Amino acid sequence: MVLPPSPPDDAPRAAEERWLDALKFALRLSRSGLLLLVDHARQEALGELVEALVPEHPELDVHTDVRRMLEVPHGSTVVLVPRVEDADWLNINRPLFAQRELKVVLFCDTETTIALAQRAVDFFDWISHRVECPNRPPRFAVAGIRTVLAARAPGIIWTGGDLRAAFATARPHGKLHEVSAALPYSKMADEIREHRHAWIAWTNVDSHFRLRRVRWAHAEAGHRTRAILVEPAAPSPGWWPVHGRMMNIREARERLESAGVSFPGRVAALHDCEPEALAVIQSQGPYYTEGPVRNSASSNSKVERLSPRETNTASILRGEAAPFVPRAFTLARLRELCLQEFLALGKTITEQQQPVSTDLSIWTAWFGTFSSFIPANALPSILTEESSCAVELMLLRKFDQPEKWSALATLAEQLSDLDAAEHWSRQALAKGWIGARNMLAHVRLMKGHPEEAELLLQEELRDARLLDTEEAKRSALVLELAAVVFQQGKYNEAEQLLRHELSRFPQTYPQIDSSRRRLLHRLASALRKQEKHAEAEVAIHQALKDHPTGSVEDRIYLGEFLKELACVLMDSGRTAEAESAVKEALSIIGSTLGTSHLAYIEALYDLSEILGRQGRLGEAEELLRQAVISSQPEQQTLDIFHARLMNIFASILIDKGKYDEAEKILNQALLIRNSLPLAAPLFNELQEKLLEQLANTFILQGRYHEAENVLRRAIVLVEQSSTSRVIALSSILLSLALVLWRQSRTAEMEPVVMRVSEIIMNIPRDADANIFQKLSALATLQQELNNPQANETARAALKLLDQAPGLARSTPPRFIDRLKAIAQVSDNARQP
């Protein structure tokens, strides 16, 4: 504060709401010029000031250039908004104010008042009265929040400004609770339930995925309208934009004056420098006319004149209208317009063969407000149009049946939201839905927790046996359990489980049904992983024998079985036969599902891998290029596969020395991965592989510094994973050790190698090519460091070769000779 408060006998300091009365009183008393000071001025209060003064001073304008005081009419009343640099000019020209008998309200921020007191002492001494400007938010922001609540709009999109200040004024007794949209879905829903009577301000809404979750959480909790998206990065159709951003008064006055608007400073102030309102006034230019000024902060008279009569009222419902447009209507009229547009939009959606996703999103957003006006038969037709909207609509419906939660879990899984799928699976389980445990197991598996999934499926299978469930359902459970066990690398356990289930079928069974064929298919995979190629081939041929082709499902399974046969043949070294089998699968899948289907693209990849093993990299590259183009993601569900396919394509390009193209492909795949939900561990595993592949590209080009940075990013990602990723971590650490070695940084390399050794030597060492490669690389690096553990590591690698003849056949002899040299063993010593 520069000046002390006025003494009580002069003009008592008014309470905040009476600050304008003091100014009006002083202006009434003066018959000649005077200077009044509004200290600590904030632009948010300028409109309120001008609105209070205009009725008694109709010629009033707001000036921001002090030199305009030379031009204003004699005896005028003006509001002057000076700057710090204007202090000298005002001090020199102070007689001007007395000579022209100007009544000037100086609207000064703290810095300007200090400058006047220090550099314009004579001018400052002429100030006859001072009031302090209250601190308050823009009135249009307050009115916007109140309008959204009154209209029961779905929610607010806050696009800038001081939200807490605007909210405190709009809802003085309300509570604003801030929540991050980055939380797991169940915690988001809990936050809303725990603060049912508060307004929820969502931060970190940086993707459509997170926005969708916010809407679902509010729908599930039955909490609507009192939701605010704080500067979201994703649009939310149907929600209404509100903000507290003001255009600078100097810029606002300059724009309106250039457009030919009369009293430009006053007009700008009366509209609180709201950017959208001023843009409309600027477009009207000299044709803009002011109406009577009503001294009321809640009046909508100003914006009524800005909204043309032919306003597209549909834009209000859609949240596409300028923020001031809804405020131009009375509350009753606004609600009536929104209802009419909502019903019209619903009719449009029903009539469309392929409704626009934005229309569905808007209709869904407003459903909670106008659900009582929806015909009973309208909801099911819209529910089938788009999964994300179907989820929100199902949540808004009040029935609480197990089938509801199971359907929601299925839809969430399809939309790659595993957190929500788990949350609703648990809801279904609590409500007693029979298949809930199975669904929950599937979700836990997808989230990278196969051990939990295995326990859940074992419990489900136990119940199925106790309840004497029909064979088809029991076999399906066994297949799922075998798949979980298989994914954990427990191939022998998967084999025993499948053989036990197959033994329940009579040996003289006249026909092999679909369930048995699928069991045989999975058994073949388990046998192949154990290098039991002959048995695997017998099993898959049994599955293929007299396979029906009558239905689409039959042909899909036939294609899958042929792909497994190709894998068995390829692992047996019979690449020509494998190529023939996968080409037959391609023909069947392509004619059944089309050449852009995921299954067809997977088969293309299998064929490219077979060609690559034959050294036909050119043909493999062309096939993968075709697959990458064919799998361009049109839907989110395809994105993850497309990114994985790009990673495989990049490996072929690297093998052919096309490093620049490989780097470009990998960066594109990383962009796809980053657009997917962060909560899915399988997606994080893909990101790890992409980063490791990108680092490999840099290593092969000698760009070791870049490779090191990428590998350290991958290490952080693995270490932050919620699941055990020791094998992936060891692989990345080995690559980092190699990079450090190539840069002769052996001191830094040694602790990395020690960490890899601790990991690899403590994990189960089944006959696995991946583990063998890591042991071999570790032994080599240990030898370079003269580490005595190199001998033990090499022996462990050679032991794996003894356990897996197929692995030994596929390993180049020079690698085996190098391992034997490190292990210091002879060929005779390795004989069993």
Secondary structure as GFF3:
##gff-version 3
##sequence-region A 1 832
A	DSSP	three_ten_helix	16	18	.	.	.	ID=ss1
A	DSSP	alpha_helix	19	29	.	.	.	ID=ss2
A	DSSP	beta_strand	34	39	.	.	.	ID=ss3
A	DSSP	three_ten_helix	43	45	.	.	.	ID=ss4
A	DSSP	alpha_helix	46	53	.	.	.	ID=ss5
A	DSSP	beta_strand	61	63	.	.	.	ID=ss6
A	DSSP	three_ten_helix	66	70	.	.	.	ID=ss7
A	DSSP	beta_strand	77	80	.	.	.	ID=ss8
A	DSSP	three_ten_helix	84	86	.	.	.	ID=ss9
A	DSSP	alpha_helix	87	92	.	.	.	ID=ss10
A	DSSP	alpha_helix	94	99	.	.	.	ID=ss11
A	DSSP	beta_strand	103	107	.	.	.	ID=ss12
A	DSSP	alpha_helix	110	119	.	.	.	ID=ss13
A	DSSP	alpha_helix	121	125	.	.	.	ID=ss14
A	DSSP	beta_strand	127	132	.	.	.	ID=ss15
A	DSSP	alpha_helix	139	151	.	.	.	ID=ss16
A	DSSP	beta_strand	156	158	.	.	.	ID=ss17
A	DSSP	alpha_helix	163	170	.	.	.	ID=ss18
A	DSSP	beta_strand	176	180	.	.	.	ID=ss19
A	DSSP	alpha_helix	185	194	.	.	.	ID=ss20
A	DSSP	beta_strand	199	203	.	.	.	ID=ss21
A	DSSP	alpha_helix	208	221	.	.	.	ID=ss22
A	DSSP	beta_strand	227	230	.	.	.	ID=ss23
A	DSSP	beta_strand	240	242	.	.	.	ID=ss24
A	DSSP	alpha_helix	249	258	.	.	.	ID=ss25
A	DSSP	alpha_helix	264	270	.	.	.	ID=ss26
A	DSSP	alpha_helix	275	284	.	.	.	ID=ss27
A	DSSP	three_ten_helix	285	287	.	.	.	ID=ss28
A	DSSP	alpha_helix	301	306	.	.	.	ID=ss29
A	DSSP	alpha_helix	314	318	.	.	.	ID=ss30
A	DSSP	three_ten_helix	326	328	.	.	.	ID=ss31
A	DSSP	alpha_helix	331	351	.	.	.	ID=ss32
A	DSSP	alpha_helix	357	370	.	.	.	ID=ss33
A	DSSP	three_ten_helix	371	373	.	.	.	ID=ss34
A	DSSP	alpha_helix	378	383	.	.	.	ID=ss35
A	DSSP	alpha_helix	387	396	.	.	.	ID=ss36
A	DSSP	alpha_helix	402	414	.	.	.	ID=ss37
A	DSSP	alpha_helix	418	430	.	.	.	ID=ss38
A	DSSP	alpha_helix	436	446	.	.	.	ID=ss39
A	DSSP	alpha_helix	450	466	.	.	.	ID=ss40
A	DSSP	alpha_helix	471	487	.	.	.	ID=ss41
A	DSSP	alpha_helix	491	502	.	.	.	ID=ss42
A	DSSP	alpha_helix	514	529	.	.	.	ID=ss43
A	DSSP	alpha_helix	533	544	.	.	.	ID=ss44
A	DSSP	alpha_helix	552	571	.	.	.	ID=ss45
A	DSSP	alpha_helix	575	593	.	.	.	ID=ss46
A	DSSP	alpha_helix	598	613	.	.	.	ID=ss47
A	DSSP	alpha_helix	617	630	.	.	.	ID=ss48
A	DSSP	alpha_helix	636	655	.	.	.	ID=ss49
A	DSSP	alpha_helix	659	674	.	.	.	ID=ss50
A	DSSP	alpha_helix	681	700	.	.	.	ID=ss51
A	DSSP	alpha_helix	704	719	.	.	.	ID=ss52
A	DSSP	alpha_helix	726	742	.	.	.	ID=ss53
A	DSSP	alpha_helix	746	760	.	.	.	ID=ss54
A	DSSP	alpha_helix	769	784	.	.	.	ID=ss55
A	DSSP	alpha_helix	790	803	.	.	.	ID=ss56
A	DSSP	alpha_helix	805	810	.	.	.	ID=ss57
A	DSSP	alpha_helix	813	823	.	.	.	ID=ss58
A	DSSP	three_ten_helix	828	830	.	.	.	ID=ss59
###
